[in-house]
Amino acid sequence: MKRWNILASKPIVEHFWYRLRQDTVQLPDGKILDDYFVSIRRDVVLIFALTPDRLVPLVRQYKHGVQNVLLELPGGYVDEGEAPDDAARRELLEETGYTAANLHLLAHVHGDPTKDTNTLHLYLAENAVKTQEQALDQTEDITVELLPLLHVRQAVLQGEICVAGSIATIYLALDHLQQLSKTCDG
């Protein structure tokens, strides 16, 4: 499989929160597309935190793109020059007030590789404890909800958690925790 050849690229939208470019590309068969739009997005971290009491801190907040209040995992953008591990710790603390002794990278994935340039860094944060109140940005209105670990999968299956990145992180974290319990038991 061959990569596409970028013949030209021009910025369409340049904003702190959103950048869009238009590429002219040549496909491997020689065809040329002159209107391929790419969203240049910052990397994102998502954190599946687990307390010693086997509770998972989730966040409920309004998402204007779908114009609905959604339940999801804490997370956010990786700042320029910031390591994803540090961003995961920062976002968990800011959005929930929790810190975690153990942070484990589950995966690096792409949310929409057809149009987006960013990577999602998915983490499991074990032994998470509340150490402070939330430290929200001016525009954030986030409620923290603690869901028992045993109810998380059901929340996904019932559609209560319906954000793709959160679902991927949840299933990877649950699989990782199951593998850990098998190792400890056997």
TORVOSE-519402 format. One record per atom (N, C-alpha, C): residue number from 1; residue in one letter; atom name; x, y, z. Coordinates in nm, 3 decimals. Each point is the difference from the previous one (the first is absolute). Layout:
NUM / A / CA / X / Y / Z
...
***
This chain:
1 / M / N / 0.085 / -0.117 / 0.000
1 / M / CA / -0.085 / 0.117 / 0.000
1 / M / C / 0.090 / 0.124 / 0.000
2 / K / N / -0.028 / 0.092 / -0.088
2 / K / CA / 0.082 / 0.121 / -0.012
2 / K / C / -0.071 / 0.119 / 0.065
3 / R / N / 0.082 / 0.092 / 0.047
3 / R / CA / -0.053 / 0.125 / 0.055
3 / R / C / -0.045 / 0.091 / -0.114
4 / W / N / -0.086 / 0.092 / 0.034
4 / W / CA / -0.039 / 0.103 / -0.096
4 / W / C / 0.110 / 0.104 / -0.005
5 / N / N / 0.018 / 0.061 / -0.115
5 / N / CA / 0.099 / 0.105 / -0.017
5 / N / C / -0.069 / 0.136 / 0.015
6 / I / N / 0.045 / 0.080 / 0.095
6 / I / CA / -0.058 / 0.133 / 0.020
6 / I / C / 0.064 / 0.096 / -0.099
7 / L / N / -0.081 / 0.054 / -0.091
7 / L / CA / 0.048 / 0.092 / -0.102
7 / L / C / -0.004 / 0.144 / 0.049
8 / A / N / -0.101 / 0.032 / 0.079
8 / A / CA / -0.015 / 0.135 / 0.055
8 / A / C / -0.083 / -0.009 / 0.128
9 / S / N / 0.021 / 0.098 / 0.086
9 / S / CA / -0.073 / 0.004 / 0.126
9 / S / C / -0.017 / 0.146 / 0.039
10 / K / N / -0.122 / 0.037 / 0.036
10 / K / CA / -0.021 / 0.140 / 0.041
10 / K / C / -0.092 / 0.004 / 0.122
11 / P / N / 0.031 / 0.092 / 0.093
11 / P / CA / -0.086 / 0.014 / 0.118
11 / P / C / -0.133 / 0.064 / -0.039
12 / I / N / -0.106 / -0.053 / 0.059
12 / I / CA / -0.135 / 0.054 / -0.023
12 / I / C / -0.048 / 0.073 / 0.125
13 / V / N / 0.020 / -0.063 / 0.118
13 / V / CA / -0.036 / 0.060 / 0.128
13 / V / C / 0.120 / -0.011 / 0.092
14 / E / N / 0.040 / 0.112 / 0.059
14 / E / CA / 0.110 / 0.002 / 0.097
14 / E / C / -0.053 / 0.062 / 0.129
15 / H / N / -0.032 / -0.083 / 0.096
15 / H / CA / -0.054 / 0.046 / 0.129
15 / H / C / 0.066 / -0.081 / 0.109
16 / F / N / 0.011 / 0.056 / 0.119
16 / F / CA / 0.063 / -0.073 / 0.110
16 / F / C / -0.065 / -0.136 / 0.022
17 / W / N / -0.132 / -0.006 / -0.006
17 / W / CA / -0.072 / -0.124 / 0.029
17 / W / C / -0.018 / -0.090 / -0.121
18 / Y / N / 0.014 / 0.055 / -0.120
18 / Y / CA / -0.029 / -0.081 / -0.118
18 / Y / C / 0.079 / 0.051 / -0.120
19 / R / N / 0.064 / -0.095 / -0.068
19 / R / CA / 0.071 / 0.032 / -0.124
19 / R / C / -0.045 / -0.097 / -0.108
20 / L / N / -0.021 / 0.055 / -0.119
20 / L / CA / -0.045 / -0.080 / -0.113
20 / L / C / 0.086 / 0.036 / -0.121
21 / R / N / 0.044 / -0.103 / -0.072
21 / R / CA / 0.077 / 0.026 / -0.122
21 / R / C / -0.065 / -0.076 / -0.116
22 / Q / N / 0.026 / 0.052 / -0.120
22 / Q / CA / -0.047 / -0.063 / -0.122
22 / Q / C / 0.122 / -0.051 / -0.076
23 / D / N / 0.002 / -0.131 / -0.024
23 / D / CA / 0.111 / -0.062 / -0.072
23 / D / C / -0.042 / -0.034 / -0.143
24 / T / N / 0.095 / 0.015 / -0.090
24 / T / CA / -0.013 / -0.057 / -0.134
24 / T / C / 0.092 / -0.121 / 0.000
25 / V / N / -0.057 / -0.118 / -0.025
25 / V / CA / 0.077 / -0.124 / 0.010
25 / V / C / -0.009 / -0.080 / -0.130
26 / Q / N / 0.107 / -0.074 / -0.024
26 / Q / CA / 0.001 / -0.094 / -0.112
26 / Q / C / -0.007 / -0.141 / 0.057
27 / L / N / -0.098 / -0.076 / -0.044
27 / L / CA / -0.018 / -0.137 / 0.045
27 / L / C / 0.101 / -0.091 / -0.072
28 / P / N / 0.026 / -0.117 / 0.054
28 / P / CA / 0.096 / -0.092 / -0.063
28 / P / C / -0.032 / -0.033 / -0.146
29 / D / N / -0.130 / 0.006 / -0.037
29 / D / CA / -0.037 / -0.030 / -0.139
29 / D / C / 0.011 / 0.122 / -0.091
30 / G / N / 0.047 / 0.113 / 0.055
30 / G / CA / 0.019 / 0.121 / -0.079
30 / G / C / -0.112 / 0.101 / 0.009
31 / K / N / -0.117 / -0.039 / 0.051
31 / K / CA / -0.111 / 0.094 / 0.014
31 / K / C / 0.038 / 0.111 / 0.097
32 / I / N / -0.055 / 0.118 / -0.026
32 / I / CA / 0.028 / 0.115 / 0.086
32 / I / C / -0.129 / 0.047 / 0.067
33 / L / N / 0.007 / 0.018 / 0.131
33 / L / CA / -0.110 / 0.058 / 0.077
33 / L / C / 0.046 / 0.139 / 0.044
34 / D / N / -0.079 / 0.102 / -0.032
34 / D / CA / 0.044 / 0.135 / 0.036
34 / D / C / -0.076 / 0.059 / 0.119
35 / D / N / -0.084 / -0.081 / 0.062
35 / D / CA / -0.081 / 0.053 / 0.110
35 / D / C / -0.006 / -0.096 / 0.119
36 / Y / N / 0.115 / -0.049 / 0.040
36 / Y / CA / 0.005 / -0.091 / 0.115
36 / Y / C / 0.026 / 0.083 / 0.126
37 / F / N / -0.097 / 0.003 / 0.091
37 / F / CA / 0.010 / 0.084 / 0.119
37 / F / C / 0.048 / -0.082 / 0.119
38 / V / N / 0.094 / 0.058 / 0.074
38 / V / CA / 0.061 / -0.067 / 0.114
38 / V / C / -0.009 / 0.091 / 0.122
39 / S / N / -0.051 / -0.052 / 0.111
39 / S / CA / -0.003 / 0.073 / 0.127
39 / S / C / 0.131 / -0.023 / 0.072
40 / I / N / 0.070 / 0.107 / 0.029
40 / I / CA / 0.127 / -0.009 / 0.072
40 / I / C / -0.034 / 0.018 / 0.147
41 / R / N / 0.005 / -0.109 / 0.072
41 / R / CA / -0.049 / 0.000 / 0.138
41 / R / C / 0.111 / -0.038 / 0.096
42 / R / N / -0.010 / 0.053 / 0.121
42 / R / CA / 0.096 / -0.037 / 0.105
42 / R / C / -0.030 / -0.140 / 0.052
43 / D / N / 0.105 / -0.066 / 0.047
43 / D / CA / -0.018 / -0.132 / 0.060
43 / D / C / -0.089 / 0.010 / 0.124
44 / V / N / -0.062 / -0.111 / 0.032
44 / V / CA / -0.096 / -0.008 / 0.111
44 / V / C / 0.040 / -0.114 / 0.093
45 / V / N / -0.027 / 0.017 / 0.128
45 / V / CA / 0.015 / -0.108 / 0.098
45 / V / C / -0.137 / -0.033 / 0.057
46 / L / N / -0.023 / -0.128 / 0.026
46 / L / CA / -0.120 / -0.047 / 0.069
46 / L / C / 0.045 / -0.092 / 0.112
47 / I / N / -0.065 / 0.013 / 0.116
47 / I / CA / 0.046 / -0.071 / 0.118
47 / I / C / -0.112 / -0.081 / 0.063
48 / F / N / 0.022 / -0.131 / 0.011
48 / F / CA / -0.087 / -0.089 / 0.076
48 / F / C / 0.066 / -0.012 / 0.136
49 / A / N / -0.053 / 0.074 / 0.098
49 / A / CA / 0.056 / -0.003 / 0.135
49 / A / C / -0.078 / -0.100 / 0.084
50 / L / N / 0.070 / -0.062 / 0.092
50 / L / CA / -0.062 / -0.098 / 0.088
50 / L / C / 0.046 / 0.026 / 0.142
51 / T / N / -0.096 / 0.021 / 0.091
51 / T / CA / 0.033 / 0.027 / 0.139
51 / T / C / 0.028 / -0.132 / 0.073
52 / P / N / 0.061 / 0.007 / 0.119
52 / P / CA / 0.019 / -0.122 / 0.079
52 / P / C / -0.131 / -0.071 / 0.034
53 / D / N / -0.111 / 0.076 / 0.002
53 / D / CA / -0.132 / -0.058 / 0.027
53 / D / C / -0.068 / -0.053 / -0.127
54 / R / N / 0.074 / -0.007 / -0.111
54 / R / CA / -0.049 / -0.053 / -0.128
54 / R / C / -0.110 / 0.088 / -0.060
55 / L / N / 0.016 / 0.132 / 0.014
55 / L / CA / -0.090 / 0.096 / -0.061
55 / L / C / 0.073 / 0.068 / -0.115
56 / V / N / -0.075 / 0.036 / -0.104
56 / V / CA / 0.056 / 0.065 / -0.118
56 / V / C / -0.055 / 0.142 / -0.008
57 / P / N / 0.085 / 0.103 / 0.015
57 / P / CA / -0.046 / 0.138 / -0.016
57 / P / C / -0.030 / 0.030 / -0.147
58 / L / N / -0.124 / 0.038 / -0.026
58 / L / CA / -0.043 / 0.041 / -0.134
58 / L / C / -0.039 / 0.147 / 0.006
59 / V / N / -0.005 / 0.064 / -0.115
59 / V / CA / -0.040 / 0.140 / -0.006
59 / V / C / -0.123 / 0.014 / -0.088
60 / R / N / -0.092 / 0.085 / 0.046
60 / R / CA / -0.120 / 0.030 / -0.077
60 / R / C / 0.008 / 0.147 / -0.036
61 / Q / N / -0.008 / 0.026 / -0.133
61 / Q / CA / 0.009 / 0.138 / -0.045
61 / Q / C / -0.071 / 0.018 / -0.134
62 / Y / N / -0.034 / 0.126 / -0.027
62 / Y / CA / -0.066 / 0.035 / -0.126
62 / Y / C / 0.102 / -0.003 / -0.113
63 / K / N / -0.036 / -0.063 / -0.112
63 / K / CA / 0.084 / -0.005 / -0.119
63 / K / C / -0.077 / 0.067 / -0.114
64 / H / N / 0.045 / 0.117 / -0.039
64 / H / CA / -0.077 / 0.081 / -0.094
64 / H / C / -0.008 / -0.061 / -0.140
65 / G / N / 0.102 / -0.075 / -0.041
65 / G / CA / -0.005 / -0.061 / -0.133
65 / G / C / -0.124 / -0.085 / -0.020
66 / V / N / -0.038 / -0.075 / 0.102
66 / V / CA / -0.121 / -0.083 / -0.008
66 / V / C / -0.115 / 0.061 / 0.079
67 / Q / N / 0.025 / 0.115 / 0.061
67 / Q / CA / -0.099 / 0.076 / 0.076
67 / Q / C / -0.071 / -0.088 / 0.103
68 / N / N / 0.084 / -0.066 / 0.083
68 / N / CA / -0.055 / -0.089 / 0.101
68 / N / C / 0.097 / -0.009 / 0.117
69 / V / N / -0.052 / -0.037 / 0.115
69 / V / CA / 0.082 / -0.026 / 0.118
69 / V / C / 0.038 / -0.148 / -0.004
70 / L / N / 0.130 / -0.027 / 0.007
70 / L / CA / 0.049 / -0.137 / -0.014
70 / L / C / 0.082 / -0.042 / 0.121
71 / L / N / 0.000 / -0.130 / 0.024
71 / L / CA / 0.083 / -0.061 / 0.104
71 / L / C / 0.119 / -0.064 / -0.069
72 / E / N / 0.121 / 0.030 / 0.048
72 / E / CA / 0.121 / -0.050 / -0.064
72 / E / C / 0.114 / -0.006 / 0.100
73 / L / N / 0.113 / -0.048 / -0.047
73 / L / CA / 0.120 / 0.000 / 0.083
73 / L / C / 0.061 / 0.139 / 0.003
74 / P / N / 0.073 / 0.033 / 0.107
74 / P / CA / 0.073 / 0.127 / -0.001
74 / P / C / 0.108 / -0.003 / -0.107
75 / G / N / 0.032 / 0.117 / -0.050
75 / G / CA / 0.103 / 0.010 / -0.102
75 / G / C / 0.005 / 0.139 / -0.058
76 / G / N / 0.091 / 0.018 / -0.094
76 / G / CA / 0.013 / 0.130 / -0.064
76 / G / C / 0.123 / 0.006 / -0.088
77 / Y / N / 0.030 / 0.122 / -0.043
77 / Y / CA / 0.111 / 0.021 / -0.092
77 / Y / C / 0.135 / -0.012 / 0.068
78 / V / N / 0.097 / -0.045 / -0.077
78 / V / CA / 0.140 / 0.004 / 0.041
78 / V / C / 0.052 / 0.137 / -0.041
79 / D / N / 0.050 / 0.077 / 0.096
79 / D / CA / 0.053 / 0.133 / -0.031
79 / D / C / 0.131 / -0.012 / -0.078
80 / E / N / 0.032 / 0.105 / -0.076
80 / E / CA / 0.123 / 0.000 / -0.078
80 / E / C / 0.121 / -0.019 / 0.092
81 / G / N / 0.086 / -0.094 / -0.034
81 / G / CA / 0.119 / -0.027 / 0.080
81 / G / C / -0.024 / -0.089 / 0.121
82 / E / N / -0.124 / -0.039 / 0.023
82 / E / CA / -0.035 / -0.083 / 0.115
82 / E / C / 0.002 / -0.147 / -0.039
83 / A / N / 0.052 / -0.084 / 0.087
83 / A / CA / -0.003 / -0.144 / -0.023
83 / A / C / -0.141 / -0.052 / 0.025
84 / P / N / -0.047 / -0.097 / -0.078
84 / P / CA / -0.135 / -0.053 / 0.022
84 / P / C / -0.023 / -0.050 / 0.143
85 / D / N / 0.101 / -0.065 / 0.062
85 / D / CA / -0.015 / -0.045 / 0.140
85 / D / C / -0.032 / 0.117 / 0.092
86 / D / N / 0.072 / 0.111 / -0.019
86 / D / CA / -0.022 / 0.118 / 0.083
86 / D / C / -0.138 / 0.060 / -0.026
87 / A / N / -0.041 / 0.000 / -0.126
87 / A / CA / -0.133 / 0.052 / -0.034
87 / A / C / -0.109 / -0.086 / 0.064
88 / A / N / 0.020 / -0.131 / 0.002
88 / A / CA / -0.099 / -0.090 / 0.061
88 / A / C / -0.013 / 0.030 / 0.149
89 / R / N / 0.111 / 0.017 / 0.067
89 / R / CA / -0.005 / 0.033 / 0.144
89 / R / C / -0.067 / 0.135 / 0.023
90 / R / N / 0.035 / 0.099 / -0.083
90 / R / CA / -0.056 / 0.133 / 0.014
90 / R / C / -0.150 / -0.001 / -0.025
91 / E / N / -0.044 / -0.063 / -0.108
91 / E / CA / -0.143 / -0.002 / -0.033
91 / E / C / -0.082 / -0.074 / 0.106
92 / L / N / 0.052 / -0.112 / 0.049
92 / L / CA / -0.070 / -0.074 / 0.105
92 / L / C / -0.018 / 0.088 / 0.123
93 / L / N / 0.105 / 0.071 / 0.039
93 / L / CA / -0.006 / 0.087 / 0.117
93 / L / C / -0.095 / 0.117 / -0.023
94 / E / N / 0.013 / 0.069 / -0.115
94 / E / CA / -0.083 / 0.117 / -0.027
94 / E / C / -0.148 / -0.035 / -0.008
95 / E / N / -0.033 / -0.106 / -0.070
95 / E / CA / -0.141 / -0.032 / -0.024
95 / E / C / -0.067 / -0.072 / 0.115
96 / T / N / 0.077 / -0.076 / 0.078
96 / T / CA / -0.062 / -0.081 / 0.106
96 / T / C / 0.051 / 0.030 / 0.140
97 / G / N / 0.119 / 0.059 / 0.012
97 / G / CA / 0.061 / 0.018 / 0.131
97 / G / C / 0.076 / -0.123 / 0.048
98 / Y / N / 0.013 / -0.101 / -0.087
98 / Y / CA / 0.067 / -0.125 / 0.036
98 / Y / C / 0.144 / -0.003 / -0.053
99 / T / N / 0.085 / -0.065 / 0.077
99 / T / CA / 0.135 / -0.034 / -0.045
99 / T / C / 0.014 / -0.152 / 0.011
100 / A / N / 0.096 / -0.054 / -0.074
100 / A / CA / 0.018 / -0.145 / 0.000
100 / A / C / 0.146 / -0.035 / 0.018
101 / A / N / 0.024 / -0.098 / 0.084
101 / A / CA / 0.137 / -0.046 / 0.024
101 / A / C / 0.056 / -0.072 / -0.122
102 / N / N / -0.085 / -0.075 / -0.068
102 / N / CA / 0.046 / -0.081 / -0.114
102 / N / C / -0.072 / 0.042 / -0.127
103 / L / N / 0.078 / 0.039 / -0.100
103 / L / CA / -0.054 / 0.037 / -0.130
103 / L / C / 0.057 / -0.096 / -0.104
104 / H / N / -0.089 / -0.068 / -0.073
104 / H / CA / 0.042 / -0.101 / -0.097
104 / H / C / -0.055 / 0.037 / -0.138
105 / L / N / 0.089 / 0.012 / -0.098
105 / L / CA / -0.044 / 0.026 / -0.136
105 / L / C / -0.064 / -0.125 / -0.058
106 / L / N / -0.124 / 0.013 / -0.044
106 / L / CA / -0.072 / -0.113 / -0.060
106 / L / C / 0.023 / -0.008 / -0.151
107 / A / N / -0.004 / 0.116 / -0.066
107 / A / CA / 0.014 / 0.001 / -0.146
107 / A / C / 0.010 / 0.144 / -0.051
108 / H / N / 0.053 / 0.010 / -0.121
108 / H / CA / -0.007 / 0.122 / -0.080
108 / H / C / -0.093 / -0.035 / -0.116
109 / V / N / -0.107 / 0.076 / -0.020
109 / V / CA / -0.094 / -0.028 / -0.108
109 / V / C / -0.033 / 0.128 / -0.075
110 / H / N / -0.063 / -0.016 / -0.116
110 / H / CA / -0.045 / 0.114 / -0.080
110 / H / C / -0.151 / -0.001 / -0.004
111 / G / N / -0.061 / 0.112 / 0.037
111 / G / CA / -0.145 / 0.009 / 0.005
111 / G / C / -0.064 / 0.003 / -0.137
112 / D / N / 0.053 / 0.081 / -0.090
112 / D / CA / -0.053 / 0.010 / -0.137
112 / D / C / 0.117 / 0.025 / -0.094
113 / P / N / 0.077 / -0.104 / -0.032
113 / P / CA / 0.122 / 0.018 / -0.079
113 / P / C / -0.026 / 0.042 / -0.145
114 / T / N / -0.123 / -0.004 / -0.044
114 / T / CA / -0.032 / 0.046 / -0.134
114 / T / C / 0.014 / 0.151 / -0.010
115 / K / N / -0.036 / 0.070 / 0.106
115 / K / CA / -0.004 / 0.146 / -0.004
115 / K / C / 0.079 / 0.070 / 0.110
116 / D / N / 0.033 / -0.069 / 0.109
116 / D / CA / 0.067 / 0.063 / 0.114
116 / D / C / 0.146 / -0.044 / 0.009
117 / T / N / 0.086 / 0.091 / 0.046
117 / T / CA / 0.143 / -0.029 / 0.010
117 / T / C / 0.043 / -0.050 / 0.137
118 / N / N / -0.087 / 0.005 / 0.098
118 / N / CA / 0.043 / -0.023 / 0.138
118 / N / C / -0.002 / -0.147 / 0.042
119 / T / N / 0.064 / -0.021 / 0.114
119 / T / CA / 0.004 / -0.131 / 0.065
119 / T / C / -0.069 / 0.011 / 0.135
120 / L / N / -0.074 / -0.104 / 0.037
120 / L / CA / -0.060 / -0.009 / 0.133
120 / L / C / 0.087 / -0.095 / 0.082
121 / H / N / 0.042 / 0.047 / 0.116
121 / H / CA / 0.083 / -0.078 / 0.091
121 / H / C / -0.092 / -0.047 / 0.113
122 / L / N / -0.016 / -0.131 / 0.011
122 / L / CA / -0.097 / -0.058 / 0.093
122 / L / C / 0.070 / -0.060 / 0.120
123 / Y / N / -0.045 / 0.038 / 0.119
123 / Y / CA / 0.068 / -0.038 / 0.124
123 / Y / C / -0.092 / -0.068 / 0.100
124 / L / N / 0.062 / -0.085 / 0.081
124 / L / CA / -0.061 / -0.055 / 0.120
124 / L / C / 0.074 / 0.060 / 0.117
125 / A / N / -0.072 / 0.064 / 0.091
125 / A / CA / 0.059 / 0.060 / 0.120
125 / A / C / -0.052 / -0.076 / 0.121
126 / E / N / 0.086 / -0.080 / 0.061
126 / E / CA / -0.041 / -0.083 / 0.114
126 / E / C / 0.029 / 0.070 / 0.132
127 / N / N / -0.075 / -0.041 / 0.102
127 / N / CA / 0.013 / 0.057 / 0.134
127 / N / C / -0.022 / 0.151 / 0.000
128 / A / N / -0.102 / 0.043 / -0.074
128 / A / CA / -0.033 / 0.142 / -0.007
128 / A / C / -0.070 / 0.044 / 0.128
129 / V / N / 0.044 / 0.113 / 0.053
129 / V / CA / -0.060 / 0.055 / 0.122
129 / V / C / -0.028 / 0.148 / -0.021
130 / K / N / -0.107 / 0.046 / 0.064
130 / K / CA / -0.033 / 0.142 / -0.011
130 / K / C / 0.094 / 0.079 / 0.089
131 / T / N / 0.071 / 0.094 / -0.060
131 / T / CA / 0.098 / 0.079 / 0.075
131 / T / C / -0.034 / 0.149 / 0.002
132 / Q / N / -0.094 / 0.042 / -0.083
132 / Q / CA / -0.040 / 0.141 / -0.002
132 / Q / C / -0.135 / 0.013 / -0.070
133 / E / N / -0.053 / 0.120 / 0.001
133 / E / CA / -0.121 / 0.028 / -0.076
133 / E / C / 0.038 / 0.015 / -0.147
134 / Q / N / -0.098 / -0.004 / -0.087
134 / Q / CA / 0.025 / 0.020 / -0.142
134 / Q / C / 0.065 / 0.136 / -0.023
135 / A / N / 0.079 / 0.010 / -0.106
135 / A / CA / 0.062 / 0.126 / -0.041
135 / A / C / -0.039 / 0.023 / -0.146
136 / L / N / -0.125 / 0.039 / -0.021
136 / L / CA / -0.057 / 0.008 / -0.134
136 / L / C / 0.036 / 0.130 / -0.070
137 / D / N / 0.006 / -0.006 / -0.133
137 / D / CA / 0.014 / 0.120 / -0.082
137 / D / C / -0.128 / 0.080 / 0.010
138 / Q / N / 0.007 / 0.129 / -0.041
138 / Q / CA / -0.116 / 0.089 / 0.009
138 / Q / C / -0.123 / -0.055 / -0.071
139 / T / N / 0.020 / -0.068 / -0.111
139 / T / CA / -0.113 / -0.046 / -0.080
139 / T / C / -0.048 / -0.140 / 0.037
140 / E / N / 0.067 / -0.065 / 0.095
140 / E / CA / -0.036 / -0.138 / 0.035
140 / E / C / -0.103 / -0.005 / 0.113
141 / D / N / -0.097 / -0.085 / -0.018
141 / D / CA / -0.101 / -0.029 / 0.101
141 / D / C / -0.009 / -0.152 / 0.005
142 / I / N / 0.074 / -0.061 / 0.092
142 / I / CA / 0.016 / -0.145 / 0.003
142 / I / C / -0.044 / -0.054 / 0.136
143 / T / N / -0.083 / -0.102 / -0.005
143 / T / CA / -0.040 / -0.072 / 0.120
143 / T / C / 0.073 / -0.133 / 0.002
144 / V / N / 0.058 / -0.034 / 0.114
144 / V / CA / 0.070 / -0.128 / 0.015
144 / V / C / -0.098 / -0.102 / 0.056
145 / E / N / -0.004 / -0.117 / -0.062
145 / E / CA / -0.084 / -0.110 / 0.047
145 / E / C / 0.088 / -0.122 / 0.020
146 / L / N / -0.017 / -0.065 / 0.113
146 / L / CA / 0.076 / -0.122 / 0.029
146 / L / C / -0.086 / -0.121 / -0.031
147 / L / N / 0.047 / -0.082 / -0.091
147 / L / CA / -0.074 / -0.118 / -0.042
147 / L / C / 0.076 / -0.125 / 0.045
148 / P / N / -0.067 / -0.093 / 0.067
148 / P / CA / 0.069 / -0.124 / 0.038
148 / P / C / 0.057 / -0.070 / -0.124
149 / L / N / 0.119 / -0.053 / 0.014
149 / L / CA / 0.067 / -0.067 / -0.111
149 / L / C / -0.090 / -0.104 / -0.066
150 / L / N / -0.074 / -0.074 / 0.080
150 / L / CA / -0.085 / -0.106 / -0.055
150 / L / C / -0.115 / 0.053 / -0.087
151 / H / N / -0.030 / 0.131 / 0.009
151 / H / CA / -0.110 / 0.058 / -0.077
151 / H / C / 0.046 / 0.073 / -0.125
152 / V / N / 0.130 / 0.014 / -0.018
152 / V / CA / 0.052 / 0.081 / -0.112
152 / V / C / -0.036 / -0.062 / -0.135
153 / R / N / 0.024 / -0.128 / -0.016
153 / R / CA / -0.030 / -0.066 / -0.128
153 / R / C / -0.149 / 0.014 / -0.033
154 / Q / N / -0.086 / -0.016 / 0.100
154 / Q / CA / -0.144 / 0.011 / -0.022
154 / Q / C / -0.038 / 0.142 / -0.042
155 / A / N / 0.068 / 0.100 / 0.055
155 / A / CA / -0.028 / 0.139 / -0.039
155 / A / C / 0.031 / 0.023 / -0.148
156 / V / N / 0.104 / -0.067 / -0.050
156 / V / CA / 0.031 / 0.009 / -0.143
156 / V / C / -0.107 / -0.073 / -0.081
157 / L / N / -0.031 / -0.123 / 0.039
157 / L / CA / -0.096 / -0.081 / -0.075
157 / L / C / -0.139 / 0.062 / -0.003
158 / Q / N / -0.036 / 0.074 / 0.104
158 / Q / CA / -0.132 / 0.065 / 0.005
158 / Q / C / 0.000 / 0.137 / -0.066
159 / G / N / 0.116 / 0.044 / -0.051
159 / G / CA / 0.008 / 0.128 / -0.069
159 / G / C / 0.016 / 0.119 / 0.091
160 / E / N / 0.016 / -0.023 / 0.130
160 / E / CA / 0.019 / 0.112 / 0.091
160 / E / C / 0.136 / 0.066 / -0.025
161 / I / N / 0.101 / -0.079 / -0.031
161 / I / CA / 0.129 / 0.051 / -0.045
161 / I / C / 0.006 / -0.027 / -0.149
162 / C / N / 0.001 / 0.107 / -0.082
162 / C / CA / -0.011 / -0.018 / -0.145
162 / C / C / 0.106 / 0.079 / -0.077
163 / V / N / 0.110 / 0.032 / 0.064
163 / V / CA / 0.109 / 0.074 / -0.064
163 / V / C / 0.107 / -0.102 / -0.041
164 / A / N / 0.034 / -0.002 / -0.128
164 / A / CA / 0.085 / -0.106 / -0.056
164 / A / C / 0.133 / -0.016 / 0.073
165 / G / N / 0.071 / 0.109 / 0.024
165 / G / CA / 0.129 / -0.011 / 0.069
165 / G / C / -0.013 / -0.056 / 0.140
166 / S / N / -0.105 / 0.040 / 0.069
166 / S / CA / -0.023 / -0.054 / 0.134
166 / S / C / -0.029 / -0.149 / -0.006
167 / I / N / -0.079 / -0.041 / -0.097
167 / I / CA / -0.034 / -0.142 / -0.013
167 / I / C / 0.125 / -0.082 / -0.029
168 / A / N / 0.083 / 0.047 / -0.091
168 / A / CA / 0.124 / -0.073 / -0.030
168 / A / C / 0.088 / -0.011 / 0.124
169 / T / N / 0.013 / 0.109 / 0.073
169 / T / CA / 0.083 / 0.000 / 0.121
169 / T / C / -0.057 / -0.094 / 0.105
170 / I / N / -0.131 / 0.003 / 0.017
170 / I / CA / -0.066 / -0.087 / 0.099
170 / I / C / 0.027 / -0.146 / -0.031
171 / Y / N / -0.020 / -0.041 / -0.123
171 / Y / CA / 0.020 / -0.141 / -0.032
171 / Y / C / 0.147 / -0.041 / 0.011
172 / L / N / 0.091 / 0.087 / -0.038
172 / L / CA / 0.142 / -0.032 / 0.017
172 / L / C / 0.036 / -0.010 / 0.148
173 / A / N / -0.054 / 0.092 / 0.081
173 / A / CA / 0.029 / -0.003 / 0.144
173 / A / C / -0.060 / -0.125 / 0.065
174 / L / N / -0.124 / -0.032 / -0.035
174 / L / CA / -0.063 / -0.120 / 0.057
174 / L / C / 0.078 / -0.125 / -0.039
175 / D / N / 0.045 / -0.007 / -0.123
175 / D / CA / 0.080 / -0.114 / -0.044
175 / D / C / 0.132 / -0.007 / 0.077
176 / H / N / 0.064 / 0.115 / 0.016
176 / H / CA / 0.127 / 0.004 / 0.074
176 / H / C / -0.020 / -0.045 / 0.145
177 / L / N / -0.106 / 0.050 / 0.063
177 / L / CA / -0.028 / -0.038 / 0.139
177 / L / C / -0.032 / -0.149 / 0.011
178 / Q / N / -0.071 / -0.053 / -0.098
178 / Q / CA / -0.031 / -0.143 / 0.000
178 / Q / C / 0.128 / -0.083 / -0.014
179 / Q / N / 0.090 / 0.044 / -0.087
179 / Q / CA / 0.128 / -0.071 / -0.018
179 / Q / C / 0.082 / 0.005 / 0.129
180 / L / N / -0.003 / 0.116 / 0.067
180 / L / CA / 0.071 / 0.013 / 0.127
180 / L / C / -0.055 / -0.096 / 0.105
181 / S / N / -0.134 / -0.010 / 0.005
181 / S / CA / -0.059 / -0.088 / 0.102
181 / S / C / 0.032 / -0.146 / -0.030
182 / K / N / 0.008 / -0.037 / -0.128
182 / K / CA / 0.039 / -0.137 / -0.035
182 / K / C / 0.144 / -0.028 / 0.041
183 / T / N / 0.086 / 0.099 / -0.019
183 / T / CA / 0.141 / -0.015 / 0.038
183 / T / C / 0.013 / -0.015 / 0.151
184 / C / N / -0.077 / 0.081 / 0.073
184 / C / CA / 0.007 / -0.005 / 0.147
184 / C / C / -0.062 / -0.128 / 0.055
185 / D / N / -0.106 / -0.048 / -0.067
185 / D / CA / -0.069 / -0.121 / 0.047
185 / D / C / 0.073 / -0.129 / -0.038
186 / G / N / 0.074 / 0.005 / -0.108
186 / G / CA / 0.055 / -0.125 / -0.048
186 / G / C / 0.147 / -0.003 / 0.001
***
